[in-house]
Amino acid sequence: MKKWIALLLAALMVFSLAACASETKTQDDTQSQTEDTSAETDAEAETDADAETDAEAETETDADSDLAYVQEKGTLIVGITDFAPMDYQENGEWIGFDADMAKAFAESLGVTAEFVEINWDTKIMELDSKNLDCVWNGMTLTDEVTSAMECSNAYCNNAQVVVVKADKAEGLDSAEACADLNFAVESGSAGEAAANEQGYNYIAVDSQADALMEVSAGTSDACIIDLLMAGAMIGEGTSHDNLVHTVELTTEEYGVGFRKGSDLAAALNEFLAAAYADGSLMACAETYGVQDAVIAQ
């Protein structure tokens, strides 16, 4: 009897130890699964966080990129004035050296150029408010312009010149000789800056074309306009054949203006360099008679 009791107790002990071992293994397995699940969850969370961070960074980069902004909306809005031979209308279409190059640049970006005639005085405000994407209109690279805009490399040379009626030109061979004339200048232009620098009396009008009209009509003695415009708009074969230019008051360079910090300026510099290298820039310049003013890119 004692022997059977001893065997029974031994069997119960073995069963108890097996149950404990099984329970311990189950607890270990559960803990391991919990740790694995937790690690997997942490890894997924980290991946999601990384993806979210990358997405936010990409969104922020796109938000800071004018190039991405223009390509997303599909248009390059170009601020201009009526300024032959750079920007002017023919049969309802804007053409000219600047207009044609703006169209080509827009095409290289996969977008369409749209032209908006602007008040020259408000060009910086129009850019900053995103009513425009660039100002491309024979714009002189003045200190004011370069400090307020992100500008391209210079692409044309220019000068500010005095324009008078042909029969009044004699003796007007210096800036000092023009001091007693009454001038018309485009408001906010390099011509107005030149008039101020010389201390001339002047009225400010909306455009260089209006300044020429003032002289043709006799309401102003002279105007100050861009040399490139004078070459296209006055003299024999033009609508102002009774006007001539005399003194060159300044020498300057043209550039294209974008919003401060815009990556479109660098994109344009690359485009201009490529267009100069393949001859298309010079071919366009020859179409409008400004090839002698082109600056090598």
C-alpha positions as CSV (number, residue, x, y, z in Angstrom):
1,M,0.0,0.0,0.0
2,K,2.8,2.4,0.9
3,K,4.4,1.5,-2.4
4,W,1.3,2.5,-4.4
5,I,0.9,5.8,-2.5
6,A,4.6,6.6,-3.2
7,L,4.1,5.9,-6.9
8,L,0.9,8.1,-7.0
9,L,2.7,11.0,-5.3
10,A,5.6,10.7,-7.8
11,A,3.2,10.8,-10.7
12,L,1.4,13.9,-9.3
13,M,4.8,15.6,-8.9
14,V,5.7,14.9,-12.5
15,F,2.4,16.2,-13.7
16,S,2.7,19.4,-11.6
17,L,6.2,20.1,-13.0
18,A,5.0,19.6,-16.6
19,A,2.1,21.9,-16.0
20,C,4.4,24.6,-14.6
21,A,6.8,24.2,-17.5
22,S,4.0,24.5,-20.0
23,E,2.6,27.6,-18.2
24,T,6.1,29.2,-18.2
25,K,6.6,28.5,-21.9
26,T,3.1,29.9,-22.6
27,Q,4.0,33.1,-20.7
28,D,7.3,33.3,-22.4
29,D,5.7,32.9,-25.9
30,T,3.1,35.5,-25.0
31,Q,5.7,37.9,-23.9
32,S,7.8,37.2,-27.0
33,Q,4.8,37.8,-29.2
34,T,3.9,41.0,-27.4
35,E,7.5,42.2,-27.8
36,D,7.5,41.3,-31.5
37,T,4.2,43.0,-32.0
38,S,5.4,46.1,-30.1
39,A,8.6,46.1,-32.2
40,E,6.6,45.7,-35.4
41,T,4.3,48.5,-34.3
42,D,7.2,50.8,-33.5
43,A,8.8,50.0,-36.8
44,E,5.6,50.8,-38.7
45,A,5.1,54.0,-36.7
46,E,8.7,55.0,-37.5
47,T,8.2,54.2,-41.2
48,D,4.9,56.2,-41.2
49,A,6.6,59.1,-39.4
50,D,9.5,59.1,-41.9
51,A,7.1,59.0,-44.8
52,E,5.1,61.9,-43.2
53,T,8.3,63.9,-42.6
54,D,9.4,63.3,-46.2
55,A,6.0,64.3,-47.5
56,E,6.0,67.4,-45.4
57,A,9.5,68.2,-46.6
58,E,8.5,67.7,-50.2
59,T,5.4,69.9,-49.7
60,E,7.5,72.6,-48.1
61,T,10.0,72.4,-50.9
62,D,7.2,72.6,-53.5
63,A,5.7,75.6,-51.6
64,D,9.1,77.4,-51.7
65,S,9.6,76.6,-55.4
66,D,8.3,79.0,-58.0
67,L,9.3,76.5,-60.7
68,A,7.0,73.8,-59.2
69,Y,4.3,76.4,-58.7
70,V,4.4,77.5,-62.3
71,Q,4.5,74.0,-63.6
72,E,1.6,72.9,-61.4
73,K,-0.7,75.7,-62.6
74,G,0.5,75.4,-66.2
75,T,1.2,79.1,-66.9
76,L,4.0,81.6,-66.7
77,I,2.4,85.0,-66.1
78,V,4.7,87.7,-67.7
79,G,4.4,91.3,-66.7
80,I,5.0,93.7,-69.7
81,T,4.4,97.1,-71.1
82,D,3.9,98.2,-74.8
83,F,7.6,98.5,-75.6
84,A,8.8,97.8,-79.1
85,P,10.9,96.0,-80.1
86,M,10.8,94.0,-76.8
87,D,7.1,93.6,-76.2
88,Y,4.3,94.9,-78.5
89,Q,1.1,93.7,-80.1
90,E,0.5,92.6,-83.7
91,N,-2.8,91.3,-84.8
92,G,-3.8,90.9,-81.2
93,E,-0.7,88.9,-80.2
94,W,2.2,89.9,-78.1
95,I,5.4,89.7,-80.0
96,G,8.9,91.1,-79.7
97,F,12.4,89.9,-78.6
98,D,11.4,89.6,-75.0
99,A,7.9,88.2,-75.7
100,D,9.2,85.6,-78.1
101,M,12.0,84.5,-75.7
102,A,9.4,84.4,-72.8
103,K,7.3,82.0,-74.9
104,A,10.2,79.8,-75.6
105,F,11.2,79.7,-71.9
106,A,7.7,78.8,-70.9
107,E,7.6,76.0,-73.4
108,S,10.9,74.7,-72.0
109,L,9.1,74.4,-68.6
110,G,6.1,72.7,-70.2
111,V,3.8,75.6,-69.6
112,T,2.2,78.5,-71.5
113,A,3.3,82.1,-71.4
114,E,0.5,84.6,-70.6
115,F,1.2,88.3,-70.9
116,V,-0.3,91.0,-68.6
117,E,0.2,94.7,-69.4
118,I,1.1,96.3,-66.1
119,N,1.7,99.7,-64.5
120,W,5.5,99.9,-64.3
121,D,5.4,101.5,-60.9
122,T,3.7,98.5,-59.3
123,K,5.8,95.7,-60.9
124,I,7.4,94.6,-57.6
125,M,4.1,94.6,-55.7
126,E,2.5,92.6,-58.6
127,L,5.2,90.0,-58.3
128,D,5.1,89.6,-54.6
129,S,1.3,89.2,-54.7
130,K,1.7,86.5,-57.3
131,N,-0.4,88.3,-59.9
132,L,2.8,87.9,-62.0
133,D,5.5,85.3,-62.1
134,C,8.1,87.5,-63.8
135,V,8.7,90.9,-65.3
136,W,10.2,90.6,-68.8
137,N,10.1,93.9,-70.5
138,G,13.5,95.4,-71.3
139,M,13.9,95.9,-67.5
140,T,17.0,97.8,-66.5
141,L,18.9,96.1,-63.7
142,T,18.9,99.1,-61.3
143,D,19.9,98.8,-57.6
144,E,16.2,99.1,-56.7
145,V,15.3,96.2,-59.0
146,T,18.1,93.9,-58.0
147,S,17.4,94.5,-54.3
148,A,13.7,93.8,-54.6
149,M,13.7,90.9,-57.2
150,E,15.5,87.7,-58.0
151,C,17.0,88.7,-61.3
152,S,18.4,86.8,-64.2
153,N,21.8,87.4,-65.7
154,A,21.9,90.4,-68.0
155,Y,21.0,89.6,-71.6
156,C,21.1,92.9,-73.4
157,N,23.0,96.2,-73.3
158,N,21.0,99.5,-73.4
159,A,21.2,103.2,-72.7
160,Q,18.8,106.0,-71.8
161,V,18.6,108.6,-74.6
162,V,17.1,112.0,-75.1
163,V,14.6,112.2,-78.0
164,V,13.6,115.5,-79.6
165,K,12.1,116.7,-82.8
166,A,14.6,116.5,-85.6
167,D,14.4,120.3,-86.2
168,K,15.2,121.0,-82.5
169,A,18.2,118.6,-82.2
170,E,21.0,121.0,-83.2
171,G,23.2,121.9,-80.2
172,L,21.7,119.2,-77.9
173,D,25.0,117.3,-77.8
174,S,25.4,117.0,-74.0
175,A,23.4,116.4,-70.9
176,E,24.0,120.0,-69.9
177,A,22.8,121.4,-73.2
178,C,19.4,119.7,-72.5
179,A,18.9,121.2,-69.1
180,D,16.3,123.8,-70.1
181,L,14.0,121.3,-71.9
182,N,10.8,120.0,-70.5
183,F,10.8,116.2,-70.5
184,A,8.3,113.4,-70.6
185,V,9.3,110.1,-69.0
186,E,7.7,106.8,-68.1
187,S,6.8,106.7,-64.4
188,G,9.1,104.4,-62.4
189,S,11.4,103.8,-65.3
190,A,15.2,104.2,-65.8
191,G,14.3,107.2,-67.9
192,E,12.7,108.9,-64.9
193,A,15.8,108.0,-62.8
194,A,18.0,109.6,-65.4
195,A,15.9,112.7,-65.4
196,N,16.1,113.0,-61.6
197,E,19.9,112.4,-61.7
198,Q,20.3,115.3,-64.2
199,G,17.9,117.6,-62.3
200,Y,15.6,117.9,-65.4
201,N,12.0,119.2,-65.3
202,Y,9.6,116.4,-66.4
203,I,6.2,115.0,-66.3
204,A,5.6,111.3,-65.6
205,V,3.4,109.3,-68.1
206,D,2.2,105.7,-68.2
207,S,4.6,104.3,-70.8
208,Q,7.6,105.2,-73.0
209,A,5.2,105.1,-76.0
210,D,3.2,107.9,-74.2
211,A,6.4,109.8,-73.7
212,L,7.1,109.7,-77.4
213,M,3.6,110.9,-78.1
214,E,4.2,113.9,-75.8
215,V,7.2,115.0,-77.9
216,S,5.4,114.3,-81.3
217,A,2.5,116.4,-80.1
218,G,4.7,119.2,-78.9
219,T,3.4,119.1,-75.4
220,S,6.9,118.2,-74.2
221,D,10.3,119.3,-75.6
222,A,11.9,116.0,-75.2
223,C,11.6,112.5,-73.6
224,I,14.0,110.0,-72.2
225,I,13.5,106.4,-73.4
226,D,15.5,103.2,-74.0
227,L,18.0,103.3,-76.9
228,L,16.6,100.0,-78.1
229,M,13.1,101.4,-78.2
230,A,14.4,104.6,-80.0
231,G,16.0,102.4,-82.6
232,A,12.6,100.7,-83.4
233,M,10.2,103.6,-82.8
234,I,11.6,106.8,-84.2
235,G,13.2,108.0,-87.5
236,E,12.6,107.1,-91.1
237,G,10.0,104.4,-91.7
238,T,8.4,104.7,-88.3
239,S,5.3,106.4,-87.0
240,H,7.6,109.0,-85.3
241,D,9.7,109.9,-88.4
242,N,10.1,113.5,-87.2
243,L,11.9,112.4,-84.0
244,V,15.6,111.7,-83.4
245,H,17.7,110.7,-80.4
246,T,20.7,112.8,-79.3
247,V,22.5,112.3,-76.0
248,E,23.0,109.0,-74.3
249,L,22.6,109.8,-70.6
250,T,23.3,106.3,-69.2
251,T,24.5,102.9,-70.1
252,E,22.8,99.9,-68.5
253,E,21.8,96.2,-68.9
254,Y,18.5,94.4,-69.2
255,G,17.5,91.4,-67.0
256,V,14.3,89.5,-66.1
257,G,12.9,89.8,-62.6
258,F,11.2,87.2,-60.4
259,R,10.1,87.1,-56.8
260,K,12.9,87.4,-54.3
261,G,14.4,84.0,-53.8
262,S,12.7,82.4,-56.8
263,D,14.3,79.4,-58.4
264,L,13.0,80.5,-61.8
265,A,15.9,82.9,-62.1
266,A,18.4,80.1,-62.2
267,A,16.2,78.1,-64.5
268,L,16.1,81.1,-66.9
269,N,19.9,81.5,-66.7
270,E,20.3,77.9,-67.9
271,F,17.7,78.4,-70.7
272,L,19.4,81.6,-71.9
273,A,22.8,79.9,-71.9
274,A,21.5,77.0,-73.9
275,A,19.6,79.3,-76.3
276,Y,22.8,81.4,-76.9
277,A,24.8,78.3,-77.5
278,D,22.4,76.8,-80.1
279,G,21.9,80.2,-81.9
280,S,18.2,80.5,-81.2
281,L,18.6,83.5,-79.0
282,M,20.6,85.4,-81.6
283,A,18.2,84.4,-84.3
284,C,15.4,85.9,-82.3
285,A,17.4,89.1,-81.7
286,E,18.0,89.5,-85.4
287,T,14.3,89.2,-86.1
288,Y,13.8,92.4,-84.1
289,G,17.0,94.2,-84.9
290,V,18.6,94.0,-81.4
291,Q,21.4,91.6,-82.2
292,D,24.1,94.2,-81.5
293,A,22.8,94.7,-78.0
294,V,22.8,91.0,-77.0
295,I,25.2,90.0,-74.2
296,A,27.0,86.6,-74.5
297,Q,25.6,84.0,-72.1
